[in-house]
Amino acid sequence: MVVHFQFRLSPGASVGPQALKRIWWAAARTPQIHVSRAARHNADGYIYSLSAPSDIDEIDKVEARLRELLTRHVVGAVNTLIRLPGPGRTS
């Protein structure tokens, strides 16, 4: 499992782990997923990380689905979403 995406939420917004797992599963279209969060250094809030196998197919389409699902289910909350470079690919 590797981290494919990270995001943070606008101040005061939150998303629970089960909802985030459902969103990530729908975007990645694989049951092999992991979600986590870590406190931001020198700032309020958290960094959320979304992991899946390193060989996930069609990462561009996964990213598009993820952005759409986060927008729909975490209304107005997503501050940033970045795709991290994975093994054998560039961002």
VEXDREN-2710 file (C-alpha; in Angstrom, 1 decimal):
% VEXDREN-2710
k/r/px/py/pz
1/MET/0.0/0.0/0.0
2/VAL/1.2/3.5/-0.9
3/VAL/-0.2/6.9/-0.3
4/HIS/-1.7/8.2/-3.5
5/PHE/-3.5/11.3/-2.3
6/GLN/-3.4/13.7/0.6
7/PHE/-5.8/16.6/1.4
8/ARG/-6.8/18.9/4.1
9/LEU/-10.1/20.4/5.0
10/SER/-11.3/23.9/5.5
11/PRO/-11.3/25.1/9.1
12/GLY/-14.3/23.6/11.0
13/ALA/-14.9/20.9/8.5
14/SER/-14.5/17.2/9.2
15/VAL/-15.1/13.8/7.6
16/GLY/-15.3/10.6/9.5
17/PRO/-13.2/7.5/8.7
18/GLN/-16.1/5.4/7.5
19/ALA/-17.4/8.1/5.1
20/LEU/-13.9/8.7/3.8
21/LYS/-13.3/4.9/3.3
22/ARG/-16.6/4.8/1.2
23/ILE/-15.5/7.8/-0.9
24/TRP/-12.0/6.4/-1.4
25/TRP/-13.3/2.9/-2.3
26/ALA/-15.7/4.3/-4.8
27/ALA/-12.9/6.4/-6.4
28/ALA/-10.2/3.8/-6.4
29/ARG/-12.6/0.9/-7.2
30/THR/-10.7/-1.5/-5.1
31/PRO/-11.4/-2.8/-1.6
32/GLN/-7.7/-2.6/-0.8
33/ILE/-7.6/0.9/0.7
34/HIS/-6.5/2.7/3.8
35/VAL/-7.3/6.1/5.1
36/SER/-5.5/8.0/7.8
37/ARG/-5.0/11.5/9.3
38/ALA/-2.2/13.2/11.0
39/ALA/-2.1/16.6/12.8
40/ARG/-0.7/19.4/10.7
41/HIS/2.6/20.8/11.9
42/ASN/2.4/24.5/12.9
43/ALA/-1.3/24.7/11.8
44/ASP/-4.7/23.7/12.9
45/GLY/-6.4/20.7/11.4
46/TYR/-5.3/17.5/9.8
47/ILE/-3.7/16.0/6.7
48/TYR/-5.8/13.1/5.4
49/SER/-3.9/10.4/3.4
50/LEU/-5.5/7.9/1.1
51/SER/-3.6/4.7/0.3
52/ALA/-4.1/1.8/-2.1
53/PRO/-1.9/-0.7/-3.9
54/SER/1.0/0.8/-5.9
55/ASP/-0.3/-0.6/-9.1
56/ILE/-3.7/1.1/-9.0
57/ASP/-5.2/1.4/-12.6
58/GLU/-5.9/4.7/-14.4
59/ILE/-4.8/7.1/-11.6
60/ASP/-6.0/10.1/-13.6
61/LYS/-9.6/8.7/-13.6
62/VAL/-9.3/7.8/-9.9
63/GLU/-8.3/11.4/-9.2
64/ALA/-11.2/12.8/-11.1
65/ARG/-13.7/10.5/-9.3
66/LEU/-12.1/11.3/-6.0
67/ARG/-12.4/15.1/-6.5
68/GLU/-16.0/14.7/-7.6
69/LEU/-17.0/12.5/-4.6
70/LEU/-15.2/14.7/-2.1
71/THR/-17.0/17.8/-3.5
72/ARG/-20.3/16.0/-3.3
73/HIS/-20.0/14.4/0.1
74/VAL/-17.8/16.9/2.0
75/VAL/-19.6/20.0/0.7
76/GLY/-17.3/23.1/0.6
77/ALA/-14.8/21.4/2.9
78/VAL/-11.9/20.2/0.8
79/ASN/-9.2/22.8/0.9
80/THR/-6.5/21.0/-1.1
81/LEU/-6.1/17.6/-2.8
82/ILE/-2.7/16.6/-4.1
83/ARG/-1.7/13.4/-5.9
84/LEU/1.6/12.0/-4.7
85/PRO/4.0/10.5/-7.2
86/GLY/4.0/6.7/-7.0
87/PRO/6.5/4.1/-7.9
88/GLY/7.2/4.2/-11.6
89/ARG/5.1/7.3/-12.4
90/THR/5.3/11.0/-12.0
91/SER/2.7/13.4/-10.6
END
